[in-house]
Amino acid sequence: MRIRRLAPVLAVGVTATLLPALTPAHAATADPLQRFRSQHPAWHRCDTSQPAAYQCAAIEVPLDYSHPTRKTIKLAISRMKAGTSGQRHGAILFNPGGPGGEGLSMPVMMNDMMPKKVRQQYDLIGFDPRGVGRSTPVTCGLTAAEQNIEHPYRPETFKRDVTWARTVAEKCRAKNGDVLRYLTTRNTARDMDVIRAVLAEKKISYLGYSYGTYLGAVYAQMFPQRTDRFVLDSAVDPARVWRGMIQVWAEGTEPAFTRWTKWTAQRNHTYRLGDTPAAVKKTFWDLIARADRDPIPYEGEKLNGDDIRAALRRQFFSPESAAKSVVGLKKAADGKPASRNSATPDDATDPRRSTAPDEQLPADNSTAVFWSVVCGDTAAWPRDPDQYRRDAIRNKARYPLYGDFGSNITPCAFWKKPAEPVTAVHNARLLTVQNQWDSQTPLASGLGMHRALKGSRMVYVKGGEGHGVYYGDPRACANRAVNAYLSSGRLPARDVTCEVSGNQNRGPRKGMVPTPQPAPGVPGF
């Protein structure tokens, strides 16, 4: 491992015996990170259109923590302080997911969302992770087409896919050089610990969604003594980072598709797609074959079977949405008027992103960070393009809906070797939260995180749809469990199973917290 935890400062007793006192210069030598930890941010109002209590600042962190005296980067942080009720427990840090999601505006969203009894205990802290948004943003100079990662396997296009993957890796390397090697989860976790120190907190609490669950688990692994109340919502399986997490989208879609065929068959009087699951399944695959022969004109585009498989993968986790979309496609194929149905939980507008587009940011910023993290966290990516070809063929047969997409070649095949090994995550006492029908971190993924964190408890929403659980009605079973933990610090005595109820499957309302997307065409975690 190239980057190591820094050696501890000399014990107080020994220091007192050998030296009268550490001068500031000596202190810096003893702890090279002290100058970062002792920063005093210049807090200011973030935006006149936002509440005055929403404050922003910038701090510096090392690009490479193994050489903290060399190049530094800027980290954008934000806060909304706890009230003066005397109930303050500490600070809670948020991450919206990605990799590549901006988190600077999260205190405003979470301030509106969290119940007062929880909110008044914490300073709410947001930040844009390194390389993202206002934190020294990176770019690879990618075109819109180059940002799309969804490449189906076809023998006649595979050479083109290899060229795309190599081109993205080469462009990223040419634009950023060695900087990309340090845009990793481990270094973002180190940044979080600098934020903790700058805030003068002995420990920090945390709420992370999707990719943010892995970031939180890595922090807890690296800094267990500084980990307070951690909630991981819609979790990444640490054993699958990162190729396995892309492949799990295909694995998780198949049971969602089976559920959709049953649901739709029971409502044949409404959708007319078949009165048995087998008939519904045949209707869908007949539509795919038809689109491959003659692409379907749909809202100004012509969609082939691969386009439809990619577009509907997430929608199958919300049966009503998928049924409406298939009906619309069938009408379009028959030359009848049809409209796209996109109102799914996973496709909702994401308020965790910046409140307004920042035109100064590179258009491919999120995509550049996405590849930097998933390629730079781990060396477990095949280097032989032919391995991807074989895997795509095998997994398309195993998982027909998305198997070839999930296993096809990526820029990671041509990425520079990671700066340090992947983190082995295990044994943290924290709370995980998981919907049964989550398209981006399917149930198998959430269970994987729960298994890895042997001291954790899981809140499982049976029948729950969508990516992201903790939002909306504080009376909902899962939200009650999260709020109780954040309020008391006590984990449930055992895992909690919640039954979906009411409006829970309708997706987030405006101001709530749905799933992030790193960039158009880049399905994120």
C-alpha positions in Angstrom: 0.0 0.0 0.0 1.6 3.3 -1.1 -0.4 5.7 1.0 -0.3 4.8 4.7 -1.9 6.2 7.8 0.5 8.8 9.2 2.6 7.9 12.3 1.2 9.2 15.5 2.7 12.2 17.3 5.1 11.4 20.1 3.4 10.5 23.4 2.9 13.6 25.6 5.0 12.2 28.4 8.0 11.5 26.2 7.8 14.8 24.5 7.7 16.6 27.8 10.9 14.8 28.9 12.9 15.5 25.8 11.7 19.0 24.7 10.4 22.0 26.6 7.6 22.5 24.1 6.8 22.0 20.5 7.2 25.2 18.5 4.7 25.6 15.6 7.5 24.6 13.2 8.2 21.4 15.2 4.5 20.7 15.3 4.2 20.8 11.6 7.1 18.4 11.3 5.5 16.0 13.8 2.1 16.0 12.0 2.3 17.1 8.3 -1.5 17.3 8.2 -1.8 19.7 11.1 -1.8 22.8 8.8 -4.8 21.4 7.0 -6.7 20.4 10.2 -6.1 23.8 11.8 -7.6 25.8 9.0 -10.2 28.5 9.9 -12.7 28.7 7.0 -14.0 32.1 5.9 -17.7 31.2 6.1 -20.0 33.4 4.1 -23.5 33.3 2.8 -23.6 30.8 -0.1 -26.2 32.6 -2.2 -28.6 35.5 -1.7 -31.4 33.3 -3.1 -30.8 30.7 -0.3 -31.3 31.1 3.5 -28.8 33.3 5.3 -28.1 30.3 7.6 -26.7 28.4 4.6 -23.0 29.2 4.6 -20.1 28.2 2.4 -16.4 28.2 2.6 -13.3 26.6 0.9 -10.5 24.7 2.5 -7.3 23.1 1.2 -6.5 19.4 1.3 -3.5 17.5 -0.1 -3.9 16.1 -3.5 -1.7 13.1 -2.4 -1.9 12.4 1.3 1.4 10.5 1.2 3.1 13.8 0.2 1.0 16.5 2.0 3.6 19.2 1.5 3.2 19.0 -2.3 0.3 20.0 -4.5 -3.0 21.0 -2.8 -6.6 21.2 -4.1 -9.6 23.2 -3.0 -12.5 21.6 -1.3 -15.9 23.4 -1.2 -17.8 22.9 2.0 -21.1 24.2 3.4 -23.1 24.2 6.7 -26.3 25.1 8.4 -25.6 25.3 12.1 -27.8 23.7 14.8 -30.1 26.0 16.8 -29.5 27.2 20.3 -31.9 24.7 22.0 -29.0 23.1 23.9 -29.8 19.8 22.2 -26.7 19.9 19.8 -24.9 16.5 19.5 -22.4 17.3 16.8 -22.1 17.6 13.0 -23.5 15.4 10.3 -21.9 15.2 6.9 -23.9 14.3 3.8 -23.0 12.7 0.4 -25.6 12.3 -2.4 -23.9 9.5 -4.4 -22.3 9.3 -7.8 -19.4 9.0 -7.9 -19.5 12.5 -9.2 -22.6 13.9 -7.3 -22.4 17.4 -5.9 -23.2 17.6 -2.2 -22.7 21.3 -1.4 -26.5 22.1 -1.4 -27.4 19.1 0.7 -27.7 21.0 4.1 -30.6 23.1 2.6 -32.4 19.9 1.4 -31.8 18.0 4.6 -32.8 21.0 6.8 -36.2 20.9 5.1 -36.5 17.1 5.3 -35.3 16.1 8.7 -37.7 16.3 11.7 -37.0 19.2 14.0 -36.0 16.9 16.9 -33.3 15.4 14.7 -32.3 18.6 12.9 -31.7 20.6 16.1 -29.0 18.1 17.2 -26.7 18.6 14.3 -24.8 21.1 12.3 -25.6 20.0 8.7 -22.5 19.8 6.6 -22.3 19.5 2.8 -19.3 19.3 0.5 -18.5 18.7 -3.1 -16.1 15.7 -3.2 -12.6 16.3 -4.7 -12.8 16.9 -8.4 -16.5 17.5 -8.3 -18.4 20.7 -8.7 -16.7 23.6 -6.9 -14.0 21.3 -5.4 -11.2 21.7 -8.1 -13.4 20.2 -10.8 -11.8 18.0 -13.4 -12.7 17.4 -17.0 -11.6 14.9 -19.7 -12.9 17.0 -22.6 -15.4 14.3 -23.5 -18.1 14.7 -26.1 -21.7 13.9 -25.2 -21.4 10.6 -27.1 -18.2 9.7 -25.2 -20.0 10.2 -21.9 -22.5 7.4 -22.6 -21.4 4.2 -20.8 -24.3 2.0 -22.0 -22.8 -0.1 -24.8 -24.6 -3.3 -25.7 -22.5 -6.1 -27.0 -22.7 -6.9 -30.7 -19.9 -8.6 -32.7 -20.0 -5.9 -35.4 -19.6 -3.0 -32.9 -17.2 -4.4 -30.4 -14.1 -3.0 -32.0 -15.8 0.4 -31.9 -16.6 -0.1 -28.2 -12.9 -0.8 -27.5 -11.9 2.3 -29.4 -14.4 4.3 -27.2 -13.0 2.9 -24.0 -9.4 3.6 -25.0 -10.2 7.1 -26.2 -11.9 8.1 -22.9 -9.0 6.8 -20.8 -6.5 8.6 -23.0 -8.4 11.8 -23.0 -8.7 11.7 -19.2 -5.0 11.0 -18.8 -4.0 13.8 -21.2 -6.2 16.4 -19.5 -5.3 15.5 -15.9 -2.1 13.5 -15.8 -1.4 12.0 -12.3 -4.2 14.0 -10.7 -6.7 11.2 -11.6 -4.8 8.7 -9.5 -5.8 10.7 -6.4 -9.5 11.0 -7.2 -10.4 8.0 -5.1 -12.8 7.0 -2.4 -10.0 6.6 0.1 -8.7 10.1 -0.5 -12.3 11.5 -0.3 -12.6 9.7 3.1 -9.4 11.4 4.1 -10.8 14.7 3.0 -13.9 14.0 5.2 -11.6 13.6 8.2 -9.9 16.9 7.5 -13.4 18.5 7.4 -14.1 16.9 10.7 -10.9 18.4 12.2 -11.6 21.8 10.7 -15.0 21.8 12.3 -13.3 20.9 15.7 -15.3 17.7 16.0 -13.8 14.7 17.7 -16.2 12.5 15.8 -18.5 13.0 12.8 -21.9 11.6 12.0 -22.9 10.9 8.4 -25.7 10.1 6.0 -24.7 8.8 2.6 -26.8 7.6 -0.3 -25.8 5.1 -3.0 -22.1 5.6 -3.8 -22.1 7.6 -0.6 -22.7 4.4 1.3 -19.4 3.0 0.1 -17.7 6.3 0.9 -19.1 6.2 4.4 -18.1 2.5 5.0 -14.5 3.3 3.8 -14.4 6.3 6.2 -15.6 4.1 9.1 -13.0 1.5 8.2 -10.1 4.0 8.0 -11.2 6.2 11.0 -13.2 4.0 13.3 -12.5 6.1 16.4 -13.8 9.2 14.7 -17.0 7.5 13.4 -20.2 8.5 15.2 -23.8 7.9 13.9 -23.6 6.6 10.3 -26.5 5.9 8.1 -25.9 4.2 4.7 -29.0 4.4 2.4 -29.2 2.1 -0.6 -25.9 0.5 -0.2 -23.1 -0.6 -2.5 -21.7 -4.1 -1.9 -18.0 -3.4 -1.0 -17.1 -6.9 -2.4 -18.3 -5.8 -5.8 -16.5 -2.5 -6.4 -16.6 -1.6 -9.1 -17.1 -3.8 -12.1 -19.3 -6.1 -10.1 -21.6 -3.2 -9.2 -22.2 -2.4 -12.8 -22.8 -6.1 -13.5 -25.3 -6.3 -10.6 -27.6 -4.0 -12.5 -28.1 -6.8 -14.9 -28.5 -9.4 -12.1 -31.0 -7.3 -10.2 -33.1 -6.5 -13.2 -34.2 -10.0 -14.0 -36.3 -10.6 -10.8 -37.7 -7.1 -11.3 -38.7 -8.0 -14.9 -40.3 -11.2 -13.7 -42.3 -9.3 -11.1 -43.4 -6.8 -13.8 -44.7 -9.6 -16.0 -46.9 -10.9 -13.2 -48.1 -7.5 -12.2 -48.9 -6.5 -15.8 -50.7 -9.8 -16.5 -53.0 -9.2 -13.5 -54.0 -5.9 -15.2 -54.4 -7.1 -18.7 -57.8 -5.2 -18.9 -55.8 -2.0 -18.6 -52.6 -2.6 -20.5 -53.5 -5.3 -23.0 -50.0 -6.8 -22.9 -51.0 -10.4 -22.1 -53.1 -12.2 -19.6 -50.3 -14.4 -18.2 -46.7 -13.6 -17.2 -45.5 -15.7 -20.2 -47.7 -13.8 -22.6 -46.5 -10.4 -21.2 -42.9 -11.6 -21.5 -43.5 -12.7 -25.1 -45.0 -9.3 -25.9 -41.9 -7.5 -24.7 -39.4 -9.6 -26.5 -41.4 -9.5 -29.7 -41.3 -5.8 -29.4 -37.5 -5.9 -29.0 -37.1 -8.1 -32.1 -39.4 -5.9 -34.0 -37.4 -2.8 -33.1 -34.2 -4.5 -34.1 -35.7 -5.2 -37.5 -37.2 -1.8 -37.9 -36.4 0.9 -35.3 -39.4 2.4 -33.7 -40.0 6.2 -34.1 -40.5 7.6 -30.6 -40.5 11.3 -29.7 -38.2 12.3 -32.5 -35.9 9.3 -32.1 -35.7 5.9 -33.7 -35.2 3.2 -31.1 -33.8 -0.3 -31.7 -34.0 -3.2 -29.3 -30.8 -2.2 -27.5 -32.1 1.3 -27.0 -35.3 -0.1 -25.5 -33.5 -2.5 -23.2 -31.3 0.3 -21.8 -34.2 2.7 -21.5 -36.5 0.3 -19.6 -34.0 -1.4 -17.3 -34.7 0.9 -14.4 -38.4 1.2 -15.1 -39.0 -2.5 -14.5 -38.4 -1.8 -10.8 -41.6 0.3 -10.9 -44.1 -2.0 -12.7 -46.7 0.7 -13.5 -44.2 2.9 -15.2 -42.7 0.1 -17.3 -46.2 -1.1 -18.4 -47.1 2.4 -19.6 -43.8 2.7 -21.5 -44.2 -0.6 -23.2 -47.8 0.3 -24.2 -46.5 3.6 -25.6 -43.8 1.8 -27.6 -46.2 -0.7 -29.0 -48.5 2.2 -30.1 -45.5 3.9 -31.7 -44.5 0.7 -33.5 -48.0 0.5 -34.9 -47.9 4.1 -36.1 -50.2 5.4 -33.4 -49.6 8.5 -31.2 -47.6 7.8 -28.1 -45.9 9.7 -25.4 -42.9 8.8 -23.3 -43.6 7.9 -19.6 -40.7 8.9 -17.5 -42.2 9.6 -14.1 -40.4 6.9 -12.2 -38.7 7.2 -8.8 -35.3 6.8 -10.4 -35.9 9.4 -13.1 -37.2 12.2 -10.8 -35.5 15.5 -10.7 -32.6 15.3 -8.2 -32.6 18.2 -5.7 -29.3 17.0 -4.2 -27.5 18.4 -7.2 -26.8 22.1 -7.5 -29.9 24.3 -7.2 -29.1 25.8 -10.6 -26.8 24.6 -13.4 -23.3 26.1 -13.1 -22.3 27.0 -16.6 -18.6 27.4 -15.5 -18.3 23.7 -14.7 -17.0 21.4 -17.4 -19.9 19.6 -19.1 -18.3 16.2 -18.4 -17.3 16.9 -14.8 -19.5 14.2 -13.3 -18.5 11.6 -15.9 -14.8 12.3 -15.5 -15.1 11.8 -11.7 -17.2 8.7 -12.2 -14.5 7.0 -14.2 -11.7 8.3 -12.1 -13.2 6.7 -9.0 -14.5 3.4 -10.3 -11.3 2.8 -12.3 -8.9 4.3 -9.6 -10.3 2.6 -6.5 -9.4 -0.9 -7.5 -7.1 -2.9 -9.9 -9.8 -5.6 -10.3 -10.6 -4.6 -13.9 -9.5 -7.0 -16.7 -6.9 -5.5 -19.0 -7.6 -7.8 -21.9 -10.4 -6.5 -24.2 -11.3 -10.0 -25.2 -12.2 -10.8 -21.5 -14.9 -8.2 -21.7 -16.2 -9.7 -25.0 -16.4 -13.2 -23.5 -18.1 -11.9 -20.3 -20.6 -9.8 -22.3 -21.6 -12.8 -24.5 -22.0 -15.1 -21.4 -23.9 -12.6 -19.3 -26.2 -11.6 -22.2 -27.3 -15.2 -22.2 -27.6 -15.3 -18.4 -29.3 -11.9 -18.0 -30.9 -11.1 -21.3 -32.2 -7.6 -20.4 -28.9 -6.0 -19.5 -26.1 -8.6 -19.1 -24.1 -7.5 -22.2 -24.4 -3.8 -21.2 -23.1 -4.6 -17.6 -20.1 -6.6 -18.8 -19.0 -4.8 -21.9 -15.6 -3.0 -22.0 -15.1 0.2 -20.1 -12.2 2.8 -19.9 -11.0 1.0 -16.8 -9.4 -1.5 -19.1 -6.9 1.2 -20.1 -6.7 3.2 -16.9 -3.4 3.7 -15.0 -2.8 1.3 -12.1 -4.4 2.5 -8.8 -2.2 4.3 -6.4 -3.2 2.0 -3.5 -5.2 -1.2 -2.9 -8.9 -1.2 -2.5 -10.2 -0.9 1.1 -11.4 -4.1 2.8 -14.6 -3.1 4.5 -15.8 -5.0 7.6 -17.2 -4.8 11.1 -18.6 -1.2 11.6 -21.5 -0.6 13.9 -23.8 1.6 11.8 -27.3 1.5 10.2 -28.0 0.5 6.6 -31.3 1.2 4.8 -32.6 -0.7 1.7 -35.6 -0.9 -0.5 -36.5 -4.3 -1.9 -36.9 -3.0 -5.5 -33.9 -0.6 -6.0 -32.6 -0.4 -9.6 -29.2 1.1 -8.9 -28.2 -0.7 -5.7 -30.3 -3.8 -6.0 -31.2 -5.8 -2.9 -28.3 -8.2 -3.4 -26.0 -5.2 -3.1 -27.5 -3.8 0.0 -27.3 -7.3 1.6 -23.7 -7.5 0.6 -22.9 -4.3 2.5 -24.9 -5.5 5.5 -22.9 -8.8 5.6 -19.6 -7.0 5.3 -20.4 -4.7 8.2 -20.9 -7.4 10.8 -21.8 -5.0 13.6 -24.4 -3.2 11.5 -28.2 -3.3 11.5 -30.4 -3.1 8.4 -33.7 -1.4 7.9 -35.3 -3.3 5.0 -38.4 -2.0 3.2 -40.2 -5.0 1.9 -42.0 -4.0 -1.3 -40.2 -0.6 -1.4 -39.4 0.8 -4.8 -36.9 3.3 -5.9 -33.3 4.3 -5.2 -33.2 6.1 -1.8 -35.3 5.3 1.3 -34.8 8.1 3.8 -37.0 11.0 2.6 -40.6 12.1 2.9 -43.0 11.2 5.7 -41.2 11.0 9.1 -44.0 8.6 10.2 -43.0 6.0 7.7 -41.5 2.9 9.3 -38.0 3.2 7.8 -37.7 6.9 8.5 -38.8 6.4 12.1 -36.0 3.9 12.5 -33.4 6.2 11.0 -34.6 9.2 13.0 -34.5 7.2 16.2 -30.9 6.2 15.6 -29.8 9.7 14.6 -31.5 11.1 17.7 -30.2 8.5 20.3 -27.2 6.9 18.7 -28.6 3.5 19.6 -28.9 0.9 16.9 -32.0 -1.3 16.8 -31.6 -4.5 18.8 -32.1 -6.5 15.6 -32.6 -5.9 11.9 -35.9 -4.1 11.1 -38.3 -5.1 8.3 -40.8 -2.5 7.2 -43.8 -3.1 5.0 -44.3 -0.6 2.2 -47.4 1.5 2.8 -49.2 4.6 1.6 -47.4 6.8 -0.9 -44.0 5.3 -0.3 -43.7 3.9 -3.8 -44.7 7.1 -5.6 -41.2 8.4 -5.5 -39.8 11.6 -4.0 -41.8 14.8 -4.0 -40.2 18.1 -4.9 -37.6 18.9 -2.2 -37.1 15.3 -1.3 -34.1 13.1 -2.1 -34.2 10.8 -5.1 -31.2 9.2 -6.8 -28.4 11.2 -8.4 -27.2 10.7 -11.9 -23.6 11.6 -12.6 -24.4 12.7 -16.1 -26.8 12.0 -18.9 -26.3 8.5 -20.1 -24.1 7.6 -17.0 -26.2 5.5 -14.6 -24.7 6.2 -11.2 -24.7 4.6 -7.8 
